[in-house]
Amino acid sequence: MKKLLIAAMLLATPTAISTAQAADYVIDTEGMHAAIQFRVKHVGISWLAGRFDKFEGTYTYDKDDLENSKVNVTIDVTSVNTNHTARDEHIREADYLNVAVNPTASFESTGIQVTGDGTGVIHGTLTLNGKSNHVHLDTKFVGEGDDPWGGYRSAFEATTTINPQDYDFKFEYGDVELTLYVEGVRQ
């Protein structure tokens, strides 16, 4: 009878013996626990830094099979912020972000490659200024765990470099370096 009771309990609670599965997350932009930042050479001699204040996204994180994970992000490029109003207006013009025609950018992952313990490369398509190009994000796992509000979070940081000419920007001073800090809330 005892063996039958134990068997019934195990059948009734299969999650107790199963492995972790993929989980869906929403990037926490409401609490601003995420950021998309960039830096670019200003006239080829110093760094100009900025960020996008508005974006949203989701990701699926499968820690047992990282290559099964995926990412989708939409960026409101009208929210570009370099801490200088006149410059931001200039960057929004047709020669750069062209926000009158293309007010959003997007990234959709096409694959993930594990490169080490807690590191990987997220391959995907970045659509910016109406142009889509393959990019890769060098990604590092930051951590995961319960939050004080009863939720569960995971966090990553990623970097990539893009060539402005690939997106029809009239910019002559080198590549744009992007850094993303992502903290997501499990759904």
C-alpha positions in Angstrom: 0.0 0.0 0.0 2.9 2.4 0.8 4.5 1.8 -2.6 1.1 2.4 -4.3 0.7 5.7 -2.4 4.2 6.9 -3.4 3.6 6.0 -7.0 0.3 7.9 -7.0 2.0 11.0 -5.5 4.8 10.9 -8.2 2.2 10.6 -11.0 0.1 13.5 -9.5 3.2 15.8 -9.3 5.3 15.3 -12.5 7.0 18.7 -12.1 8.7 17.4 -9.0 10.8 15.0 -11.1 10.9 16.9 -14.5 13.7 19.2 -15.6 13.3 23.0 -16.0 11.7 24.1 -19.2 11.8 27.2 -21.4 10.3 30.2 -19.7 8.9 33.4 -21.3 10.0 36.8 -20.0 9.0 40.4 -20.6 11.8 42.9 -20.5 11.3 45.2 -17.5 11.2 48.6 -19.2 8.3 49.7 -16.9 10.7 49.6 -13.9 13.6 50.6 -16.2 15.6 47.6 -15.3 16.9 47.5 -18.9 18.7 49.8 -21.2 19.8 50.2 -24.8 22.9 52.4 -25.0 25.2 53.4 -27.8 28.5 55.2 -28.4 30.0 56.5 -31.5 33.1 58.6 -32.3 32.3 62.3 -32.5 34.2 63.7 -35.5 36.5 60.8 -35.2 38.2 62.0 -32.0 36.1 61.5 -28.9 33.1 59.4 -27.8 29.5 60.5 -28.0 27.2 58.4 -25.8 23.4 58.0 -25.9 20.5 55.7 -25.3 17.0 54.9 -26.5 14.5 55.7 -23.7 11.6 53.7 -25.1 11.7 50.0 -26.1 9.9 46.8 -25.3 10.6 43.2 -25.8 10.3 39.6 -24.8 12.5 36.6 -24.7 12.3 32.9 -24.1 15.1 31.5 -21.8 15.7 27.8 -21.8 18.6 27.2 -19.5 18.6 23.5 -20.2 18.9 24.1 -24.0 20.2 27.7 -24.5 20.1 27.2 -28.3 16.3 26.9 -28.0 16.0 30.5 -26.5 14.9 33.5 -28.5 14.6 37.3 -28.3 12.4 40.0 -29.9 12.8 43.7 -29.2 11.1 46.8 -30.7 12.8 50.2 -30.2 11.1 53.6 -30.5 14.0 55.4 -32.2 12.2 58.7 -31.8 13.3 58.3 -28.1 17.0 58.7 -28.9 18.6 60.7 -26.1 22.2 62.0 -26.1 21.5 64.5 -23.4 21.5 67.4 -25.9 18.2 68.4 -27.4 19.5 70.0 -30.6 21.7 67.0 -31.4 18.9 64.6 -30.7 16.7 66.5 -33.2 19.6 66.3 -35.8 20.0 62.5 -35.2 16.3 62.0 -35.9 16.6 63.6 -39.3 16.6 61.8 -42.7 20.4 61.5 -42.9 20.5 59.4 -39.7 17.6 57.7 -37.9 15.0 59.0 -40.4 12.2 58.8 -37.8 9.6 60.5 -40.0 9.7 57.4 -42.2 10.9 54.7 -39.8 10.0 55.5 -36.2 10.8 52.0 -34.9 13.6 49.6 -35.1 13.5 45.9 -34.3 15.7 42.9 -33.4 14.6 39.3 -33.9 16.9 36.5 -33.0 17.5 33.7 -35.5 19.7 31.5 -33.4 21.9 31.3 -30.3 25.3 29.8 -30.1 26.8 28.9 -26.7 30.5 29.9 -26.5 31.3 29.2 -22.8 30.0 29.0 -19.3 27.4 31.8 -19.2 28.4 33.3 -22.5 27.0 33.1 -26.0 26.3 34.8 -29.3 22.7 35.7 -30.2 22.4 35.9 -34.0 19.5 37.9 -35.5 18.2 40.5 -37.8 18.3 44.2 -36.9 15.9 46.4 -38.8 16.8 50.0 -38.6 16.0 52.9 -40.9 14.0 50.4 -43.1 17.1 48.3 -43.7 17.5 44.7 -42.3 20.9 43.2 -41.6 22.3 40.2 -39.8 24.0 41.1 -36.5 25.4 39.1 -33.6 25.2 40.1 -30.0 28.0 38.9 -27.7 26.0 38.0 -24.7 26.8 37.3 -21.0 24.4 35.8 -18.5 24.2 38.1 -15.4 22.0 36.2 -13.0 18.5 35.0 -12.1 16.3 34.6 -9.1 13.3 35.6 -7.1 12.5 39.3 -6.7 11.0 41.1 -3.7 7.6 41.4 -5.4 6.9 37.7 -5.8 8.2 37.4 -9.3 11.2 35.7 -10.9 13.8 37.5 -13.0 16.8 36.7 -15.2 19.3 39.2 -16.6 21.8 39.4 -19.5 24.1 42.0 -21.1 25.1 42.1 -24.7 27.2 44.1 -27.0 27.5 44.5 -30.8 28.9 46.8 -33.3 27.1 48.0 -36.4 28.3 49.8 -39.5 26.2 53.0 -40.1 26.4 52.7 -43.9 24.6 49.3 -43.6 21.5 51.3 -42.5 22.0 54.3 -44.9 23.2 56.7 -42.3 25.3 59.6 -43.6 27.9 59.1 -40.9 31.7 59.0 -41.7 33.4 58.5 -38.3 33.3 54.7 -37.8 31.0 52.1 -36.3 28.3 52.4 -33.7 28.8 50.3 -30.5 25.6 49.1 -28.9 25.3 47.7 -25.3 22.1 46.2 -24.0 21.3 45.5 -20.4 18.3 43.3 -20.1 16.4 42.2 -17.0 13.2 40.2 -17.7 10.2 39.2 -15.5 9.1 35.6 -16.0 5.5 35.3 -17.1 
